[in-house]
Amino acid sequence: MLPAKFEQDEERVSKWIDLMKACSTGDAAKVNSLLQGDDEIDVNQQDDKGVTPLLLAGRGGHTEIVQQLLNKGAQVGAQCKKGKTGLMEACSETYTWQC
């Protein structure tokens, strides 16, 4: 289900859905394309379960996307309705992170 503030703006909805899909599947090029110069996409927008693009990228271990989202202001402490954050999801997986 989409956030209520998107109900009247089809283009914004489409971009946000594309961002969520790209973060989930690890499509860094698509994420970069969507975020490039577009301040319309809110990287902290949550779906009806409280899931953010950062949480999806962290869950999948997509470090390049995580970095892109952080560079655009993604909040590492944003929690879904189950209380999980992108940082928690990334740490719960067995990925090698570079600092």
C-alpha positions as a Markdown table, in Angstrom:
| # | Residue | x | y | z |
|---|---|---|---|---|
| 1 | Met | 0.0 | 0.0 | 0.0 |
| 2 | Leu | 1.2 | 3.5 | -0.8 |
| 3 | Pro | 1.7 | 6.3 | 1.6 |
| 4 | Ala | -1.4 | 8.6 | 1.7 |
| 5 | Lys | 0.6 | 11.7 | 0.6 |
| 6 | Phe | 1.2 | 10.0 | -2.8 |
| 7 | Glu | -2.4 | 9.3 | -3.8 |
| 8 | Gln | -2.8 | 12.3 | -6.1 |
| 9 | Asp | 0.6 | 12.3 | -7.8 |
| 10 | Glu | 1.1 | 9.4 | -10.2 |
| 11 | Glu | 4.6 | 10.5 | -11.4 |
| 12 | Arg | 5.9 | 10.8 | -7.8 |
| 13 | Val | 4.3 | 7.4 | -7.0 |
| 14 | Ser | 5.9 | 5.8 | -10.0 |
| 15 | Lys | 9.4 | 7.1 | -9.1 |
| 16 | Trp | 9.1 | 6.1 | -5.5 |
| 17 | Ile | 8.0 | 2.6 | -6.4 |
| 18 | Asp | 10.9 | 2.3 | -8.9 |
| 19 | Leu | 13.3 | 3.4 | -6.2 |
| 20 | Met | 11.9 | 0.8 | -3.7 |
| 21 | Lys | 12.2 | -1.9 | -6.3 |
| 22 | Ala | 15.8 | -0.9 | -7.3 |
| 23 | Cys | 16.9 | -0.8 | -3.7 |
| 24 | Ser | 15.4 | -4.2 | -3.1 |
| 25 | Thr | 17.0 | -5.8 | -6.2 |
| 26 | Gly | 20.3 | -4.1 | -6.0 |
| 27 | Asp | 20.0 | -2.0 | -9.2 |
| 28 | Ala | 22.5 | 0.7 | -8.3 |
| 29 | Ala | 22.4 | 2.3 | -11.7 |
| 30 | Lys | 18.6 | 2.7 | -11.5 |
| 31 | Val | 18.9 | 4.2 | -8.0 |
| 32 | Asn | 21.5 | 6.6 | -9.2 |
| 33 | Ser | 19.4 | 7.6 | -12.2 |
| 34 | Leu | 16.3 | 8.2 | -9.9 |
| 35 | Leu | 18.2 | 10.2 | -7.4 |
| 36 | Gln | 20.3 | 12.2 | -9.8 |
| 37 | Gly | 19.1 | 15.8 | -9.5 |
| 38 | Asp | 15.6 | 14.8 | -8.4 |
| 39 | Asp | 14.7 | 16.4 | -5.0 |
| 40 | Glu | 11.2 | 15.1 | -5.4 |
| 41 | Ile | 12.0 | 11.6 | -4.2 |
| 42 | Asp | 12.0 | 11.4 | -0.4 |
| 43 | Val | 14.6 | 8.8 | 0.5 |
| 44 | Asn | 13.1 | 8.6 | 3.9 |
| 45 | Gln | 9.5 | 7.9 | 2.8 |
| 46 | Gln | 8.1 | 4.8 | 4.3 |
| 47 | Asp | 5.5 | 2.4 | 2.9 |
| 48 | Asp | 2.5 | 1.3 | 4.9 |
| 49 | Lys | 4.7 | -1.1 | 6.9 |
| 50 | Gly | 7.3 | 1.6 | 7.6 |
| 51 | Val | 9.9 | 0.2 | 5.2 |
| 52 | Thr | 12.3 | 2.7 | 3.7 |
| 53 | Pro | 14.6 | 2.4 | 0.6 |
| 54 | Leu | 17.5 | 2.2 | 3.0 |
| 55 | Leu | 16.0 | -0.7 | 4.9 |
| 56 | Leu | 15.5 | -2.6 | 1.6 |
| 57 | Ala | 19.1 | -1.9 | 0.4 |
| 58 | Gly | 20.5 | -2.8 | 3.8 |
| 59 | Arg | 18.5 | -6.0 | 3.9 |
| 60 | Gly | 19.9 | -7.0 | 0.6 |
| 61 | Gly | 23.5 | -6.1 | 1.4 |
| 62 | His | 23.6 | -3.5 | -1.5 |
| 63 | Thr | 26.4 | -1.4 | -0.1 |
| 64 | Glu | 26.7 | 0.9 | -3.1 |
| 65 | Ile | 23.0 | 1.8 | -2.9 |
| 66 | Val | 23.2 | 2.2 | 0.9 |
| 67 | Gln | 25.9 | 4.8 | 0.3 |
| 68 | Gln | 23.9 | 6.6 | -2.4 |
| 69 | Leu | 20.9 | 6.8 | -0.1 |
| 70 | Leu | 23.1 | 8.1 | 2.8 |
| 71 | Asn | 24.5 | 10.7 | 0.5 |
| 72 | Lys | 21.0 | 11.9 | -0.2 |
| 73 | Gly | 20.1 | 12.1 | 3.5 |
| 74 | Ala | 18.6 | 8.7 | 4.3 |
| 75 | Gln | 18.1 | 8.4 | 8.1 |
| 76 | Val | 19.8 | 5.3 | 9.5 |
| 77 | Gly | 17.6 | 5.3 | 12.5 |
| 78 | Ala | 14.2 | 5.2 | 10.7 |
| 79 | Gln | 12.3 | 2.2 | 11.9 |
| 80 | Cys | 9.7 | 0.1 | 10.2 |
| 81 | Lys | 6.6 | -1.0 | 12.2 |
| 82 | Lys | 8.6 | -4.1 | 13.5 |
| 83 | Gly | 11.2 | -1.7 | 14.9 |
| 84 | Lys | 14.0 | -2.6 | 12.4 |
| 85 | Thr | 16.2 | -0.1 | 10.7 |
| 86 | Gly | 18.3 | -0.2 | 7.6 |
| 87 | Leu | 21.4 | -0.4 | 9.8 |
| 88 | Met | 20.0 | -3.3 | 11.8 |
| 89 | Glu | 19.1 | -5.2 | 8.6 |
| 90 | Ala | 22.6 | -4.7 | 7.1 |
| 91 | Cys | 24.2 | -5.9 | 10.3 |
| 92 | Ser | 22.0 | -9.0 | 10.6 |
| 93 | Glu | 23.3 | -10.2 | 7.2 |
| 94 | Thr | 26.7 | -11.7 | 6.6 |
| 95 | Tyr | 28.1 | -9.0 | 4.3 |
| 96 | Thr | 31.6 | -7.5 | 4.4 |
| 97 | Trp | 31.2 | -3.7 | 4.8 |
| 98 | Gln | 33.9 | -1.3 | 4.0 |
| 99 | Cys | 34.2 | 1.8 | 6.2 |
